[in-house]
């Protein structure tokens, strides 16, 4: 999945905060859920506009980028 189909930054949407593409859901929301000990399923229940594949792809790409710089 291409990055542009996962996350979109648009100054017209949520003041340019990175959001899941095609939604107004900030990617920070998923990270906050995980940091708080919640599951991806709990996140997806609260944000049904985010497909599971998109949430997983975001986490995979974030992990790859982090490990590439380590």
C-alpha positions in Angstrom: 0.0 0.0 0.0 1.4 3.4 -1.0 2.0 6.0 1.7 -0.4 8.4 0.0 -3.2 5.9 0.3 -2.5 5.5 4.0 -1.8 8.9 5.3 -2.7 12.3 3.9 -1.6 15.8 5.0 -3.9 18.5 3.7 -4.1 22.0 5.2 -7.8 22.0 4.5 -8.4 18.8 6.6 -7.8 19.0 10.4 -5.5 22.0 9.9 -2.9 19.8 8.1 -2.6 17.2 10.9 -1.7 13.8 9.3 -4.9 11.8 8.9 -5.8 8.5 7.5 -6.4 9.0 3.8 -10.1 9.5 3.0 -11.0 10.3 6.6 -10.7 13.1 9.1 -9.2 10.7 11.6 -5.7 11.8 12.8 -3.1 9.0 12.8 -2.2 10.3 16.3 -5.6 8.9 17.5 -4.4 5.3 16.7 -1.1 6.0 18.4 -2.9 7.3 21.5 -5.0 4.2 21.7 -2.0 1.9 21.5 -0.1 4.0 24.1 -3.1 3.8 26.3 -3.1 0.0 26.2 -6.1 -0.3 23.9 -6.3 -2.7 20.9 -6.6 -1.9 17.3 -10.1 -3.4 17.4 -11.1 -0.8 20.1 -9.7 1.9 17.9 -11.5 0.6 14.8 -14.8 0.5 16.8 -14.5 4.2 17.6 -13.3 5.1 14.1 -15.2 2.9 11.7 -14.2 5.0 8.7 -10.6 3.7 9.0 -10.3 0.3 7.4 -8.3 -2.3 9.3 -5.9 -2.7 6.4 -5.1 1.0 6.4 -4.4 1.0 10.2 -2.1 -2.0 9.9 -0.3 -0.6 6.9 0.3 2.7 8.8 1.8 0.8 11.7 3.9 -1.4 9.4 5.3 1.7 7.6 6.0 3.5 10.8 7.8 0.5 12.1 9.9 0.2 8.9 10.9 3.8 9.0 11.8 3.7 12.6 13.9 0.6 12.3 15.6 2.0 9.1 16.9 5.0 11.1 18.0 2.9 14.2 
